[in-house]
Amino acid sequence: MFSFRHTFGLALLLTLTACRVSPPQTPDTPVLASDPAGSVWVVDAPKTGGRLFLCGTIHILREGDYPLSPAYEAAYANADRVVFELPPGAGEGSSMTSRMRELGVYSTESSLEASVSPQTWQAVKKWARSRGVEPSSLNRFRPWFVALLITSTEYAALGAKPEWGVDNHFEARAKRDGKPATGLETVEFQLQLFASLTPAQQNEMLDQTLGEVNTLPQEFASMIESWKHGRLDALGEILFREQAKFPDLMDLFLFHRNQAWLGRLDEMLQKGEKVMLLVGTGHFVADKGLIKLLEARGYTVRHYNEVKAEM
């Protein structure tokens, strides 16, 4: 269920949407030491004193998913700056929306109906009517755009919203506290990942999304539970069930990006910086995940629970 489309594609759309809403008002419920461990790992460079807090995020959450694990609070308190996938404020205003529509809309010579199978078009119309959407309003959009629209609508129906996302929470905190914050990528770069999908890949993405609408509530609940407890094996099983079917897309959306980030993370550690890194938890799992890549470079990587006594 939460394969490449959900770990990055959906997350991207919802994170960008979140940039256009008011700052989130997250619950002030006290964080307890007995709360779940969370998906936070600590990377140490003993020679330089550098420390990187790998904080796995869920880009959309429900209000009831707060408070976050104490691990996130500890990481924020002990970091000198915060690094997100996108820089704070990315996508604010109308320019991002215009650019996304520019990439996601067909020219007058084509349409969604003409670009997908009759079965897929019928499924799109059935879903649209179930959500009170006029099917013809979707006909101008490319399959990847419609897939993201469908999934974001379904998550919203579950009460999961971008304004409750972990990234938004700490972006607002850093702004309020005056803590330096930057991003690893740009909005244009992430949008171009979708624009680079072949027509066949886009159609696969839409077909898979339509087929998974009914199981989304159960899958989302499982993912949240595994994320709260830092169970990477369980998350990996959920996130990468279709890896063998779509290795090129897994590389595009996750693993190539991990490699691109690795040099910058290495530089932070070698400079002795203390940084809180907030990226989708899918970037941590598997042999090409950030945890394994940093271990391969000789860094010590431990779960927060193993180092909390030192903090």
Residue, then its C-alpha position, 0 to 999 in steps of 0.5 A: m500500500f505505502s510503496f513509492r507513491h505513498t512514501f514520497g509522492l503523496a507525502l510531497l503533495l501534502t507537504l507542499t499543500a501544507c505550505r499554504v495553510s496557517p501555521p499548525q496548532t499542535p496539541d500541548t499535551p505533555v510528552l511522557a517518558s513512557d511514550p513510544a520510542g519513535s523513529v529517531w536514530v542518532v549518528d555520531a562522528p567521535k573524531t569531530g563531535g558531530r551528531l546527526f539526529l535522523c528523525g523519521t517523519i510522517h508528512i500527514l498526521r491526525e491531531g490524536d497522533y500527538p504528542l510525539s515521542p520524547a525522542y523528537e523533543a530531545a533531538y530538537a533541544n540538542a540540535d543547533r539547526v534543523v534540516f528538512e526535505l524542503p526549505p521552510g516556507a517552500g511553496e508559499g504563495s501561488s507560484m508553487t500551485s501554478r507550477m504544479r498545475e503547469l506540469g500536471v495538466y495536459s495540453t489541449e491535444s490530450s486528456l486523461e480519458a485518452s491516455v488511460s485504459p477504458q477500465t481506468w477511466q471508468a474507475v476514476k469516474k466511479w471514485a470521483r462520484s463517490r467523493g462528490v467530484e465532477p469526473s470531467s474536472l479531472n480529465r485535464f490532469r495527468p495520471w500522476f496528478v490525479a493519483l495524488l489528488i485521490t490519495s490526498t482526498e482519502y487521507a483527508a477523509l481519515g482526518a489526516k492533514p498536512e498541518w499536523g505533519v511532523d515537518n510542519h510542527f517543527e518548521a513552526r517551532a524553529k520559526r518561533d524559536g529562531k532556530p536556523a532551518t534549511g532544506l535539502e531540495t527544492v520544490e522544482f526538483q521534487l515536482q520534476l521527479f513526477a514530470s519525468l515519469t513515463p506515461a506507462q509509469q504514470n498509468e501504473m501509479l494511477d491504477q495502483t492508487l485506485g485499487e488501494v483506496n479501500t484498504l487505505p485506512q487499515e494500511f495507514a493505521s499499521m504504518i502509524e503504529s510501526w512509525k511510533h515505535g520505531r519498527l523499521d522492519a515492519l515499516g520496510e514491509i509496508l513501504f516496499r512491498e512492491q519494490a521488486k515490481f518497480p525498482d526504477l521508481m524506487d531508485l528515482f523517488l528514494f534511493h537516488r535521493n539518499q545518495a544525493w543527500l549523503g555527501r551533505l550529511d557527511e559534511m555536517l558530521q565532519k564539521g562537528e555540527k549537531v543537526m536535526l534531520l527531518v525526512g520521510t521515514g522511508h528514507f531510513v529502511a533497506d540496504k540503500g537507506l540512510i542508516k546503512l549508508l552512514e554506517a558504511r561510511g564508518y559512523t556509529v548509528r544508534h536508536y535514540n533509546e540507546v543514547k538517551a541517557e547521554m543527553 
